[in-house]
């Protein structure tokens, strides 16, 4: 489809939404089918008409942001290049694009003992990390106003505390690289990361307390009910003995006074 024809359909959504949703469906089908040539053509077309997108025409952008970056293969770079172009023309999509990209900075490694496969995945991941960071850099550079929103978006993507140390380290290093390019992000990034560390520590301690036997349990994990009763009996005996001795002392004093 020619760019001008796509522009006409998108801008005419309110007058005739049938053509608009037909366009959305066509783009969605081509991306689902993995047709490299068609996907590349769509990205080229959409890159030329980014100025016509608005809040009411988010459906096409939603389709694009549902794509798995790993599976885009040959058009991955074209896809990533489209995002800063979109945001620079329509900052409304800045947070959505940053959120999409941040999700690729902390994926765990596949569960496999095949070292060659792990090396291949790690190499590919490093390439994707570099490309994603470059795209985030371009977005923040073209729309500096989004620097203040980055911390909020990043907070939604901090890895869960149960993730492997590899995931947390990968995420922190990638975000650190971004702060080198944009020092203004440093304070927000540190606030998010420090808060995450505190929450992880608190959660870990809470789980440790649940795993440890309480003071009122024996080695079998059962309450020492009899021990508690024995302690109470001993306390009562001590109290009775003390009362007896006090009364005896008072009687002795009274007897000496009479004499």
Secondary structure, 3 states (H helix, E strand, C coil): CCHHHHHHHHHCCCCCHHHHHHHHHHHHHHHHHCCHHHHHHHHHHHHCCHHHCCHHHCHHHHHHHCCCHHHHHHHHHHHHHHHHHHHHHCHHHHHHHHHHHHCCCCCCCCCCCCHHHHHHHHHHHHHHHHHHHHHHHHHHHHCHHHHHHHHHHHHCCCCCCCCCHHHHHHHHHHHHHHHHHCHHHHHHHHHHHHHHHHHHHHHHHHHHHHHCCCCCECCCCCECHHHHHHHHHHHHHHHHHHHHHHHHHHHHHHHHHHC
